[in-house]
């Protein structure tokens, strides 16, 4: 009888959890649904009646306007964003993986493991400030108005390092000892044993980095002033701050008035263009994401 009560209680708690998660999922989807709906709604209707969850008299006029008048800029920004995301992810994951493997070693193997771990933790708490960081990047490192400025400052993340360190510490020591007995060097153990076994954690960090670089607009805002290195997030930010940015370098600048520009719907349409790749990519790596977080949180 006691077991039946426990089983009934567990099922009841599970149902409550499912209901709560379903409500939270719906609340998260509502803003996304509104963005898509607004991008497909006529601009005049938005100005008169405001936003709605579902498009009224759906139209693709906003997308046609953007592709016709801003297609070149959108294409260049898209290519720049993809390039920065790929280069930044490879760069950041490589540095973070090497650092995490180093600090995961025992003191008898690498005596600087603990000092490096402390330095990483210390820098996550104390910072020199934005202004010294900006001066260092622009005046000393030359990270301004070039592609390197869009990912090099984000090359290392302490949080991601700790996730990978936990993954490396989960590797059985027997495998490492067996590799050493077979004559494997530290680099061979790192490349052929540790990295394959920590694949879930590395994939998790890579997903974090992809989302981070794709959604970042701080570096383009601070370190980029020319249009040749504008990313999609920077372009969207410019659209949000200035409606007339839509008509900049446009062939219709002389014929379109301020009121006829699809300002609100254009912002939402660009937001949809930015969101779509993330929506497609994220479910593909979700299983690695959950597994990597669980393994990285066991030992830390």
HELIX and SHEET records of a PDB file:
HELIX    1   1 UNK A    2  UNK A   39  1                                  38    
HELIX    2   2 UNK A   43  UNK A   49  1                                   7    
HELIX    3   3 UNK A   61  UNK A   69  1                                   9    
HELIX    4   4 UNK A   71  UNK A  103  1                                  33    
HELIX    5   5 UNK A  113  UNK A  125  1                                  13    
HELIX    6   6 UNK A  130  UNK A  135  1                                   6    
HELIX    7   7 UNK A  136  UNK A  140  3                                   5    
HELIX    8   8 UNK A  147  UNK A  150  5                                   4    
HELIX    9   9 UNK A  152  UNK A  154  5                                   3    
HELIX   10  10 UNK A  158  UNK A  169  1                                  12    
HELIX   11  11 UNK A  173  UNK A  181  1                                   9    
HELIX   12  12 UNK A  186  UNK A  189  1                                   4    
HELIX   13  13 UNK A  190  UNK A  194  3                                   5    
HELIX   14  14 UNK A  195  UNK A  197  1                                   3    
HELIX   15  15 UNK A  199  UNK A  215  1                                  17    
HELIX   16  16 UNK A  218  UNK A  223  1                                   6    
HELIX   17  17 UNK A  227  UNK A  229  5                                   3    
HELIX   18  18 UNK A  232  UNK A  241  1                                  10    
HELIX   19  19 UNK A  243  UNK A  247  5                                   5    
HELIX   20  20 UNK A  263  UNK A  284  1                                  22    
HELIX   21  21 UNK A  286  UNK A  296  1                                  11    
END                                                                             
